[in-house]
Amino acid sequence: MSVAQGIANPAVTSTAPVTTKNTAADDSLFEIIFSGGIMGILIMVSLIAMSVVAVYLIFDQAMGLRKKDLLPSELIEGVKQLLTQGKLKEADQLCRDRPCPLSFVLASGISEIEFGWPAVEKALEDSTAEQAARLYRKLEYLSVIGNLAPMLGLLGTVSGMILAFREVAVSSGSAGAGQLAGGIYSALVTTVAGLLIAIPALGAFAVLRNRIDELISELAYSAQHVFASVRRRLPGAAVRPVAPPRS
C-alpha cells in the first residue's frame, strides 16, 4: 500500500492501537498520601505528627529505662554501708547527690527511720508507687497514640467514602465504577497510615511497659536490701518466730 493510499483511506490509520495511561499506578507516594481531599490532608498531617511523637517517645523511653541510670549499684552499696554504720545524714546526702528513682525511694525511707520500721516501710511503698507512676506517665502517651491512630485513619476512610458515594448520588448513578473505585482508593489511604502508626506504637508500649514493671520490682527489692541491715534495730520490726526444736 502506497503512502497516498494510506492517506486517502482514513479507516486504515484509525485502527492503530491507542495506549491509555494508568494514572492510579503512576501516582507518586506524595500523591497517594494526600489524595483524600481537604479532610484527608488534615487527617494525614495529624497522623504524620502522631508518628513523629511516637518515634520520639519510643527513643526517649528506650534510652531512659536503663538499669544503670535508674538503679545504680554504687548507690545501693554506698547507702547500705552508711546505714549500717549509723551515718544517716551522710546516707541522705549521698541520695541527694545521685538523683534517680532509687535515691528518691531511699531518701524517703531514711527520713522516717526515727519513727520506726512501720513508718519506713510505708514511706518505701509510697515512694516506689510514686516513681512507678512517674515512669508510666510518659509511656501512656504512646498507648494513646496507638489507640487513636487507627480511629483517626478510619475517620478519613469513612469521610472519603461519603464523598465518593455523594458523587454517585449527584450524578444520578451515571458515575462509572472507575470513578467510584478511585474515590474509595483515596479514602483507604488514611486507614493504612493509621495502622502503620498504631502497630509499632502498641508493640513498643507493651515492651516498654514490661521493662518498667521489671525495673520497679528490682527497685523495691533493692530498697528492702539496703534497709535490711537496720531493720532489726528499728522499733516495730516484725520478729520471725523461732521454730521449736525437733524431738
C-alpha positions as CSV (number, residue, x, y, z in Angstrom):
1,M,0.0,0.0,0.0
2,S,1.3,3.4,-1.0
3,V,1.6,6.4,1.2
4,A,-1.1,8.1,-0.9
5,Q,-3.5,5.2,-0.4
6,G,-2.9,5.2,3.3
7,I,-3.7,8.9,3.5
8,A,-6.7,8.6,1.2
9,N,-8.2,5.8,3.4
10,P,-8.6,7.2,6.9
11,A,-10.1,3.9,8.2
12,V,-6.7,2.3,7.9
13,T,-4.9,4.9,10.1
14,S,-7.7,4.8,12.7
15,T,-7.1,1.1,13.6
16,A,-3.7,1.9,15.2
17,P,-3.7,0.8,18.9
18,V,-4.2,3.6,21.5
19,T,-2.3,3.3,24.7
20,T,-4.0,4.6,27.9
21,K,-2.1,5.7,31.0
22,N,-3.0,4.1,34.3
23,T,-3.0,7.1,36.5
24,A,-3.5,5.1,39.7
25,A,-0.4,3.0,39.1
26,D,1.7,6.1,38.2
27,D,0.8,8.1,41.3
28,S,3.7,9.1,43.4
29,L,3.9,8.4,47.1
30,F,3.1,12.0,47.9
31,E,0.1,12.0,45.6
32,I,-1.2,8.8,47.2
33,I,-0.8,10.1,50.8
34,F,-2.5,13.4,50.0
35,S,-5.2,12.1,47.6
36,G,-8.1,12.3,50.1
37,G,-9.1,15.9,49.6
38,I,-9.0,18.6,52.3
39,M,-10.3,16.3,55.1
40,G,-7.8,13.6,54.1
41,I,-4.9,16.1,54.1
42,L,-5.8,17.3,57.6
43,I,-6.1,13.7,58.9
44,M,-2.8,12.7,57.2
45,V,-1.0,15.7,58.7
46,S,-2.3,14.7,62.1
47,L,-1.2,11.1,61.6
48,I,2.3,12.3,60.5
49,A,2.6,14.4,63.6
50,M,1.5,11.5,65.8
51,S,4.1,9.3,64.1
52,V,6.8,11.8,64.9
53,V,5.7,12.0,68.6
54,A,5.6,8.2,68.8
55,V,9.1,7.8,67.4
56,Y,10.3,10.4,70.0
57,L,8.6,8.6,72.9
58,I,10.0,5.2,71.9
59,F,13.5,6.5,71.6
60,D,13.3,8.6,74.8
61,Q,11.9,5.7,76.8
62,A,14.4,3.2,75.4
63,M,17.3,5.4,76.3
64,G,15.8,6.4,79.7
65,L,14.9,3.0,81.0
66,R,18.4,1.8,81.7
67,K,19.1,-0.1,84.9
68,K,22.5,1.7,85.4
69,D,20.8,5.0,85.4
70,L,17.7,4.2,87.5
71,L,19.2,1.7,89.9
72,P,23.0,2.4,90.2
73,S,24.8,-0.4,92.1
74,E,27.2,2.0,93.7
75,L,24.4,3.9,95.3
76,I,22.9,0.7,96.7
77,E,26.2,-0.4,98.3
78,G,27.1,3.1,99.5
79,V,23.8,3.8,101.3
80,K,23.8,0.3,102.8
81,Q,27.2,0.8,104.3
82,L,26.4,4.2,105.7
83,L,23.2,3.0,107.3
84,T,25.0,0.0,108.8
85,Q,27.4,2.5,110.4
86,G,24.5,4.7,111.6
87,K,25.5,7.7,109.4
88,L,22.0,8.8,108.4
89,K,23.0,12.3,107.3
90,E,25.8,11.0,105.1
91,A,23.4,8.4,103.6
92,D,20.8,11.1,102.9
93,Q,23.3,13.4,101.3
94,L,24.6,10.6,99.1
95,C,21.0,10.1,97.8
96,R,20.7,13.8,97.1
97,D,24.0,13.8,95.2
98,R,22.8,11.0,93.0
99,P,19.3,11.9,91.9
100,C,17.4,8.9,90.4
101,P,14.2,6.9,91.3
102,L,16.2,4.7,93.7
103,S,17.7,7.6,95.5
104,F,14.3,9.2,95.9
105,V,12.9,6.0,97.5
106,L,15.9,5.5,99.8
107,A,15.8,9.2,100.9
108,S,12.1,8.8,101.7
109,G,12.9,5.7,103.9
110,I,15.8,7.4,105.6
111,S,13.7,10.4,106.6
112,E,11.3,8.1,108.5
113,I,13.9,6.0,110.4
114,E,13.3,7.8,113.7
115,F,9.6,6.8,113.7
116,G,10.3,3.0,113.5
117,W,10.2,0.4,110.8
118,P,6.4,0.6,110.0
119,A,6.9,4.2,109.0
120,V,10.0,3.4,107.0
121,E,8.2,0.6,105.2
122,K,5.2,2.8,104.4
123,A,7.5,5.5,103.1
124,L,9.3,3.0,100.8
125,E,6.0,1.7,99.4
126,D,4.5,5.1,98.8
127,S,7.7,6.5,97.1
128,T,8.0,3.3,95.0
129,A,4.4,3.7,93.8
130,E,5.1,7.4,93.0
131,Q,8.2,6.6,91.0
132,A,6.3,3.9,89.1
133,A,3.5,6.3,88.3
134,R,6.1,8.8,87.0
135,L,7.7,6.3,84.7
136,Y,4.3,5.2,83.4
137,R,3.0,8.7,82.9
138,K,5.0,9.4,79.7
139,L,4.6,5.9,78.4
140,E,0.8,6.3,78.5
141,Y,1.0,8.8,75.6
142,L,2.4,6.0,73.5
143,S,-0.7,4.0,74.3
144,V,-3.0,6.9,73.4
145,I,-1.3,7.3,70.0
146,G,-1.6,3.5,69.4
147,N,-5.3,3.6,70.0
148,L,-6.1,6.9,68.4
149,A,-4.2,6.5,65.1
150,P,-6.4,3.7,63.6
151,M,-9.6,5.6,64.7
152,L,-8.3,8.7,63.0
153,G,-7.5,6.7,59.9
154,L,-10.9,5.2,59.9
155,L,-12.4,8.6,60.1
156,G,-10.6,9.6,57.0
157,T,-11.7,6.5,55.2
158,V,-15.4,7.0,56.1
159,S,-15.4,10.7,55.2
160,G,-13.7,9.8,51.8
161,M,-16.2,7.1,51.1
162,I,-19.1,9.5,51.9
163,L,-17.7,12.0,49.3
164,A,-17.2,9.2,46.8
165,F,-20.8,8.0,47.1
166,R,-22.0,11.6,47.1
167,E,-20.6,11.9,43.6
168,V,-22.7,8.9,42.6
169,A,-25.8,10.4,44.1
170,V,-25.2,13.8,42.4
171,S,-24.6,12.2,39.0
172,S,-27.8,10.1,39.4
173,G,-25.9,6.9,39.2
174,S,-24.1,7.8,36.0
175,A,-20.7,7.7,37.7
176,G,-18.7,4.7,36.5
177,A,-17.1,2.0,38.6
178,G,-13.7,3.6,37.9
179,Q,-14.7,6.9,39.4
180,L,-16.2,5.2,42.5
181,A,-13.1,2.9,42.9
182,G,-10.8,5.9,42.6
183,G,-12.6,7.7,45.5
184,I,-12.6,4.6,47.7
185,Y,-8.9,4.0,46.9
186,S,-8.0,7.5,48.0
187,A,-10.1,7.1,51.2
188,L,-8.4,3.9,52.3
189,V,-5.0,5.5,52.4
190,T,-5.7,7.1,55.8
191,T,-6.6,3.7,57.3
192,V,-3.4,2.2,56.1
193,A,-1.5,5.1,57.6
194,G,-3.2,4.8,60.9
195,L,-2.5,1.1,61.2
196,L,1.2,1.7,60.2
197,I,1.5,4.0,63.2
198,A,-0.6,2.1,65.7
199,I,1.0,-1.4,65.3
200,P,4.6,-0.3,66.2
201,A,3.3,2.1,68.9
202,L,1.3,-0.6,70.7
203,G,4.1,-3.1,70.3
204,A,6.7,-0.7,71.8
205,F,4.2,0.2,74.5
206,A,3.9,-3.5,75.6
207,V,7.7,-4.0,75.6
208,L,8.5,-0.8,77.5
209,R,5.7,-1.4,80.0
210,N,7.2,-4.8,80.8
211,R,10.5,-3.2,81.2
212,I,9.1,-0.7,83.7
213,D,7.5,-3.5,85.7
214,E,10.8,-5.3,85.9
215,L,12.6,-2.1,87.0
216,I,10.1,-1.3,89.6
217,S,10.3,-4.8,91.0
218,E,14.1,-4.5,91.2
219,L,13.7,-1.1,92.8
220,A,11.5,-2.4,95.6
221,Y,13.9,-5.3,96.2
222,S,16.9,-3.1,96.3
223,A,15.3,-0.7,98.8
224,Q,14.5,-3.6,101.1
225,H,18.0,-4.9,100.7
226,V,19.5,-1.6,101.7
227,F,17.4,-1.3,104.8
228,A,17.8,-4.9,105.8
229,S,20.8,-4.1,108.0
230,V,19.0,-1.6,110.1
231,R,15.5,-3.2,110.1
232,R,16.1,-5.4,113.1
233,R,17.3,-2.4,115.1
234,L,14.3,-0.3,114.5
235,P,11.2,-0.4,116.8
236,G,8.2,-2.1,115.4
237,A,10.1,-4.5,113.2
238,A,8.4,-7.9,112.9
239,V,10.4,-10.7,114.6
240,R,10.3,-14.1,112.9
241,P,9.1,-16.8,115.3
242,V,11.8,-19.4,116.2
243,A,10.8,-22.9,115.2
244,P,10.7,-25.3,118.2
245,P,13.5,-27.8,118.3
246,R,12.8,-31.2,116.9
247,S,12.4,-34.0,119.4
